[in-house]
Amino acid sequence: MNGIIEEGALFIADSHYPHHGNDFLLLLQKLVSKEITTPQLFLMGDNFDLLFGYNDYVQTFSKEAVDLLQALSKTTEIHYFEGNHDFCLAALFPHIRVYPRQKQPAVFRMGEKRVALAHGDRYATGFVYHLYATALRNAFMLTLLKPLSRLLIDFWMKRLSRKQICRPFEAFEERAKQILSYYDDAALVIEGHFHQGKCFGKYISLPSLACQKQIATVKNGRIVFTDIHALMMK
């Protein structure tokens, strides 16, 4: 058990900063200034469109948001579930509890419920994706590619800036059922990754901040989707 999800906790997933809007940056600014307060912040992966450790250059594209997160982590409890766009982050965020893919899901308690949290790319993804995801996060591989890192990062940043990430997921309920088959011992499952903002029984697919312009909050012991602009205008 990794702890308790507290009333008022915020969940942010799939912001894909900096290519898909500044809402993530603006929200971090308000959290640092205490205009918005929360006892806990759960970052559910892909909040950066491309960010990983072992490379200073890739961090320059998101430096302002990285600096804000580092500052916020000294005063606020933050849990970061690495995604497929942001990984190998522990050294970059020493005051944040970072969960790499191999340590997901992580189980928390919310009230009397056992709640499993993950980015969402761990289960029902296929063997080939698993190999790709494992290699991508390998420190030795990232170090080996360092001589070519600027060329590769510039290529991927340009490509990601044009990528259409907000699309309907046909038959998503079937995918959710496949994922739930791995979660028999959880009363509630919370994941990002799919940019859906939908609930199927005990499965909560978090909204994407980039796409639905929503985050999730804990209100009266329940997960509630909240419009980001309404929250920031309070």
Secondary structure, 3 states (H helix, E strand, C coil): CCCECCCCCEEECCCCECCCCCHHHHHHHHHHCCCCCCCEEEECCCCECCEECCCHHHHHHHHHHHHHHHHHCCCCEEEEECCCCEECCCCCCCCCEEECHHHCCEEEEECCEEEEEECCCCCCCCHHHHHHHHHHCCHHHHHHCHHHHHHHHHHHHHHHHHCCCCCCCCCHHHHHHHHHCCCCCCCEEEECCCCCCEEECCEEECCCCCCCCEEEEEECCEEEEEEHHHHHCC
